[in-house]
Amino acid sequence: MEKNVLKELNRQVAAYCDANRITGMLRVTQKDHILFQWNFGYADWENRVPFAENSMFTLYSMSKPFCAMGLLKLKDMRLVALDAHPGHYVPEAADFDPGVTVQQLLMHTSGIPDFEQTENFRQKYAPGCTCKTREHLKLLSKYPSFFPPGTGGMYANVNYVLAALIIENVTSLPYEEYMRREVFEPLGMRHTLVDKKGLYIPSRVKGYALVNGRVTEVEKSLSWMFGAGDLVATVEDVYSLNRAVKHRLLLTPETWDEALIPSPLTQKAMAGCTVSLWHGKYRITHNGGHTGFRTLHIHLPQEDFDIIFLSNCGYGNARNDIAEMVHGAFFGGDRTAEHMEMDTGYI
């Protein structure tokens, strides 16, 4: 890669982040070689603490692919059947539509009601509710489905909350312990943690929002994130997703093949990722966003090319815009030609 190309990409990203008050880390990798890495802003604005290699970002929904690998590993061990009803493993889910399957949870085609997308439930139970996740789930199961299972698609955290509860019940281990033993450590993810209220992480990055035009620290959301958006990780640990897919780690080759076939209803695959075309290239991706953070991982397997963007700003469209800048720099073409579907900032 010519130095002037990298210099121009650096200029574009710096100008964009400065104009839009975006902070975070951007890494571009090809064939396990870092082509471009740039940190902009601070992990802690008030104390001017810069980002570091061990900076721990809240991933939010970019946690889902790792949860999916954890569940699919149990499938390979013949401890979980993908065509079984979730209630077979989690009693609190017994009253969801009898046609729902574990596989539909992973592909967001279950149709079951979600905590945040079911307005009545959110208004009734969210403010100050002290219910535990399992109690919330049992209450939610009394609400009607969005559509019959397998007939539509709706991205919903509840699907992965259930996946994490299945893992706990089948293994008799806390979710965080199972994930540490069976996913994080085998993939070499030395820093990744399942976040919880009160958990102290020395290198944790603070999250920010724009309040009356000012960049202001905000508290991250932990509501209904269990399994669906509760990981904190470094940029290097996020890159482990590339290695897992590329080298077919943790799961059998047959399961990986099945796990990367997207549903025509959602473009979501069982691996917890979106699988689709981007600028004519086969792309595996996931993004995350909620209070204080926006994240993105793009893997182009045929080019063995990765983009990881971790931002501690819970606002703006930087994920899409910066990904287009990177694609334009390395592959050419009009960087505004295509836009990826992104979350709304609350999944």
Sequence and secondary structure as in RCSB ss.txt:
>XXXX:A:sequence
MEKNVLKELNRQVAAYCDANRITGMLRVTQKDHILFQWNFGYADWENRVPFAENSMFTLYSMSKPFCAMGLLKLK
DMRLVALDAHPGHYVPEAADFDPGVTVQQLLMHTSGIPDFEQTENFRQKYAPGCTCKTREHLKLLSKYPSFFPPG
TGGMYANVNYVLAALIIENVTSLPYEEYMRREVFEPLGMRHTLVDKKGLYIPSRVKGYALVNGRVTEVEKSLSWM
FGAGDLVATVEDVYSLNRAVKHRLLLTPETWDEALIPSPLTQKAMAGCTVSLWHGKYRITHNGGHTGFRTLHIHL
PQEDFDIIFLSNCGYGNARNDIAEMVHGAFFGGDRTAEHMEMDTGYI
>XXXX:A:secstr
  HHHHHHHHHHHHHHHHHHT  EEEEEEETTEEEEEEEES SBTTTTB   TT BEE GGGGHHHHHHHHHHHH
HTTS  TTS GGGT GGGTTS TT  HHHHHHT      TTT HHHHHHHSTT    HHHHHHHHTTS  SSSTT
S     HHHHHHHHHHHHHHHTS HHHHHIIIIITTTT SS EE  TT   TTB  EEEEETTEEEEE    TT 
TTTT EEE HHHHTHHHHHHHHT SS HHHHHHHT   TTTSB TTSSEEEEETTEEEEEEEEEETTEEEEEEEE
TTTTEEEEEEESB  SSHHHHHHHHHHHHHH S TTS       S  
